[in-house]
């Protein structure tokens, strides 16, 4: 039986407050702005993101690149958004 791989958990924040990011939440990809840097008791660095528009929604506890089950910030798409 193969060994189960564990997810890579980031301990440091990669993005700062007021940076625009691309994230995936519940199956759909969205663009938003980081409003808060949070940490879980396990040391996992997470983000709170708000979308722009008339109905600005708050998405708490987003991880990086599949480190969480539901919501994640997509690093490669965010770099394309910034033009790097």
C-alpha positions in Angstrom: 0.0 0.0 0.0 1.5 3.4 -1.0 2.2 6.0 1.6 -0.3 8.9 1.9 1.3 12.2 1.0 0.7 15.1 3.3 -0.1 18.6 2.1 2.6 21.2 2.2 1.6 23.8 4.9 3.1 27.3 4.5 4.3 28.8 7.7 5.0 32.3 6.3 2.8 34.8 4.5 3.7 35.3 0.8 1.3 38.2 0.1 0.8 41.5 1.9 -2.3 43.4 2.8 -4.0 45.3 -0.1 -2.4 43.0 -2.8 -4.7 41.7 -5.5 -4.8 37.9 -5.7 -6.5 35.2 -7.7 -8.1 32.5 -5.6 -10.3 29.4 -5.9 -13.2 28.9 -3.5 -15.8 26.2 -3.8 -14.9 25.3 -7.4 -14.9 28.8 -8.9 -12.0 31.2 -9.5 -12.3 34.8 -8.3 -10.1 37.9 -8.0 -9.9 39.8 -4.7 -7.8 41.9 -2.3 -6.1 40.6 0.8 -7.4 42.4 3.9 -6.1 40.3 6.8 -3.2 37.9 7.4 -4.2 35.1 9.8 -2.5 32.1 11.4 -4.1 28.9 12.6 -3.1 27.3 15.9 -1.1 24.7 13.9 1.1 27.6 12.4 -0.6 27.5 9.0 -0.4 30.9 7.4 -3.9 31.9 6.0 -5.5 34.9 4.4 -8.8 36.8 4.5 -9.8 38.1 1.0 -12.5 40.5 -0.1 -13.9 40.6 -3.6 -14.6 43.9 -5.3 -17.9 45.0 -6.8 -21.4 45.9 -5.5 -21.5 42.8 -3.4 -18.1 42.6 -1.9 -17.9 39.2 -0.2 -15.4 38.1 2.5 -13.6 34.8 2.1 -11.7 33.8 5.3 -9.0 31.2 5.9 -7.6 30.8 2.4 -4.5 28.8 2.0 -1.8 28.7 -0.7 -1.8 26.3 -3.6 -3.9 23.4 -2.4 -2.8 23.7 1.3 -6.5 23.9 2.3 -9.5 21.7 1.2 -12.0 24.5 0.3 -10.2 27.8 -0.5 -6.8 28.6 -1.9 -4.8 31.4 -3.4 -3.5 30.4 -6.9 0.2 31.6 -7.0 0.8 31.2 -10.8 -2.4 33.0 -11.8 -1.7 35.8 -9.3 1.7 36.3 -10.9 0.1 36.5 -14.3 -2.4 39.0 -13.0 0.5 41.2 -11.8 2.4 40.8 -15.0 5.5 39.1 -13.5 
